């Protein structure tokens, strides 16, 4: 049985992977949850059903993070959903989770590929938060998804990783600018996690999985549950004095 804390979290990309696990972990902590999806509405609906089974309210909204011009209409839809489904006007936590992968060497990176990473992983969290921060309650929390790759480097991830490094910088600036409203901002940097991200290569490639496990002091790759619990912690009052921080959850790889 969950606690009723009368708080609402918005999780982008909550239909699968880390976003889904974060949404479920938030529900277990007593949050009501709104998740976004881009195209996988059926998967998003299943996540909503799982959240409701935990005794929490849940809703879903469509959002294409690559289309920044849609953020105004999304904000309007969010306001309407908050009023109709939750009987309130504001959220308490924003989790900027949704994203996609891109693997290419610097010499092979296309301008289109680079721009896609910038749009989804940097511009979207920047401008979506800009639109939504007036609709976050004072004392709320923002959690941005970074990556272990913003600290250590692997061939082929430059375009993706430098956007995540920028997210760590954005997080610090959000902490400063939103501090007067007591809104905290932190980033979570997952290491290698078994999901379908990037085509599920880490999950399905046993040799790669073993290699990462051997490099990790805790002796395995990560699971979505390893990240969702950190996200839920940072959204909750349990982390009330944690602000402007990059929290890496990678099992200590390359420590």
NORGI-V307429 format. One record per helix or strand of 3 or more residues. SS is the DSSP state (2 for helix, 1 for strand). FROM is the first residue (numbers start at 1). LEN is the number of residues. Records with the same first field share a line. If there is no record, write none. Layout:
SS = FROM-LEN  FROM-LEN
//
This chain:
1 = 7-5  31-7  58-5  91-6  136-10  184-7  246-4
2 = 17-12  41-13  68-19  111-25  148-3  158-24  197-8  206-10  224-12  237-3
//
